[in-house]
């Protein structure tokens, strides 16, 4: 359909322009949760940041609401954080850094217009960072880089710039530059503002730091940082001015150049300049692709959005279930009626919410780029489209092939109903994937598939704490799963190749193999079968 057929509303432009919706991505332990809290601190959303230290001593991180996250000291689920700052409406998608939960991160990135890539200054570009960067690059979203932990012994900033280009294939433009490193780290030089910021307070990182400001030519600067660091700073800035990449907003928007910032989130060095520059340089909400090749523009009059995450039991007292929706166009108002395309019905959105971790507030109105949470009585699935007017579908969200499998059974058969409900809900969230026997499969018990081993621990914990169910898991020898499409089908076709066939929770057929070699052998000998590494979410298989 011709995009011009959809009317635009000029009044939506200013609202869309002040939205910033971004994800924070990193390898585990790079300091992502700490940076998130400091952005909230400088944004005025919180007054005191909880310093993330050892599990026994840490305050609860604002974005880590689940008890297991607090026990393990890691982020397990994506958190949605909404606040206002300097005229902007900011939506932060704080994603899990641990690779075992990368599928949740991948889905969350579909709701983001840009990404902040956090790098540990001592470790450089790590494996999970490379994977997440590749997803961002494939989606063509701008990437802003924050090099963290400069207050510890680190790689030289020039070495880190070279690593970004060599490992990730992206050039960088330093927006600020560190003065010293490790125990000698003194602050940062803001290249655009031509000012040096020396931080005198907030070294515990709990309160907004007070900054002393000097010009690069200010004689007092040499006295403040010492002649050696002062001379080194001037030489490195001169080198960047001559040989470095200038800031090019078109290259940034295309994901070919990353603005680079240095600092220490724990000690508040460089966080405020980063926030101010990021809001100025990052893009407002972008058009979203829909089925049929059309783009849905944020200024279109009619409301549209899609569900990218479902989370049950965020409030254990109420056992509620929240569907997170990225608004893609138009204006949302509380109580409005919208079409739920997959279900083929009109629903009224009466209790929309926005979040600061577990803290919630009712939303009276929202615009393209905003993230809202909707109470879900069990009607939503990840990938569902909500809209006014004629129904359509946004481009599907992928379900990734799991690599670990286990049979799951309930220990107390009297709790079978709770077990079934919990397993179904956690599968609908995307926390795990659930497969069921097909034909003469080996066992009548459900098979749980996970991208990472730690997902099994989360499954066991959440079934016990949220549904009161104890389970037993028996690991299975399969390592590879592929969704299949074939006109004529027999489960025995796969048993000859060290495999079996099951169906997922949406009725789509899935072949499980013990090894990659077994999969390749099956592919060679079953040419009429299509083996798919991902499957669109929320849609039933219609291909035999």
Phi, psi and omega in degrees: 000142181295123180302334181292346179288347182258120185291145176256150180244110183298333181293338179284339185307308181297324179292317179296320185296334183263007176272139173226116181237114186217156177254152174250123183238147178188168167285154177305145175072015177278349179103024186296313181296323178296314178299318179302314181295324180290327173296320176294322180296310180290332178283355179082007181284334174226158183258339182216122181274140176276112181294125183274106181238216179296157185300328184283336186249349188289146166286158178293127178293139184301323184272348181259095188268337186282137183302321180296326177297320181291324180291318184275342181074024179226163174269130183253325180238157176288137177249147179250123184234122183240130174200167179250145180202129174051039178087356180259146168262115189252131176238108179261130174254100183271112189258158175296139176271335184291135185296336179294346180242027184294332181296322176297321178295316180303315181294320181297325180297337177292342180265358185260148175262345176202174181221145171256118180262117183261131183233134174286123186297333181277331187257341180071211183280117183255168188305312182294327176298318180298317181296314182290324176300319181298323178293317178298316180296319180298327180275350177071028181266147179297146182235127176248134187249131175241114177272117190256164173068039176291347178281358175250166178299129192221169169291154179294142181306322178294324177295321179294322176297317178296324180292321177302317181287318184289319186271317185259344180073031179230136176280158182230152177235105181296123178272332171222175185215134184287148174252103183077171180215160179062227181293342180264004182296122186250336184156202183224153174255120178278108186292320181291317182274356182049056180214147176257130179252116175253122186267122184260342184226180176071024185292339174280350174079009185269337182233163178300128183282144174271134186244136169266140187239133178226148168283156182298330181268002182291122180302332180292340181293316180299322179290327183286321185255348182096148185296326183293308180295325179296314180295320178297318179299314182296320180293319182288324177294320178297319178297317179296321181296328183273313190251350184278167177282131174286160177290122180232106188294331177293318178292325177296314182297330181274359179077020181259349180220132179249121171298134189243130181234145178241147177175191176224107181297322182299320183257008176072009178288120172082000185287314182295315176300324178297313182300315181296316181291320181299315181297326180285325188263335185285157186277152169286179181306138182256162174299150181244138181286138176243165177301145182091002175086003181273152174257134176264116184272143185297336181273003177298144186297317188280147178287133171219154176190168178222152179275121179246352180202143173232133182227122177266151171061037172295329174247097184302333182292332184248353180051045184274175183218124186243132172258123179270128185240129170270120177282128185254334179202161174076194182240129177264137174230143180301131179090000182290155177260134181225162177270134173258100191301310184297319181279346179065041182215164175260131180234155180253130185261092190262339185232055179289143185225153167238164196228148160231084190059240183280342181284135185234154173216144179290144181255122176273323177208156179205164186227174180308132183105334181285155175247126177235154176251133180244137173299130184244108177280010180111013184261346185262151172228154176299131182099352180297142176257135173243138182199163166270152176079207184297129182289152176203179179234136168287162179305137188295151174268136186280149168255122186273152182291124177288162182236354181228141187221149178205142168285140182234133175223155179274136182288323180251108184297341177292344180255022181299323180295316178295322179298312181297316180297314181297317181295318179296316182292319180292328175292320179294329175292335188091009180294323175216172172246140183242132179239149184237155182300151179228123179065233183262046178300161188297320188225145177281352183280149179294151176251129178259132176247142181222146174287326181227152183302322185296340177298328177296319179296319178296318178302310181298317181296313185288324176297322180287313187279328185259334183239358178067032186241129172262135183236162171239136181240136175243115183294144179251155188277007183280147181234347187224137174233140176221130171290143186236150172230127181200144182286309178250137194221139173217126180303331181295339179304327185265336179295333178289347183239040178057041181220178174213169181235135179225183174230147180276184186292348178255011176084008179274141182281138184225130176262132177250135180234152181287328184216164174297324180298318178298320177299312181299321179296318178296318179300321180291327187260352178236068187295341181274355181263131172268126178253118187249132181280337176227160178225140175298140186272144171086000181243137180282149180289131179248008186251068172053000000 
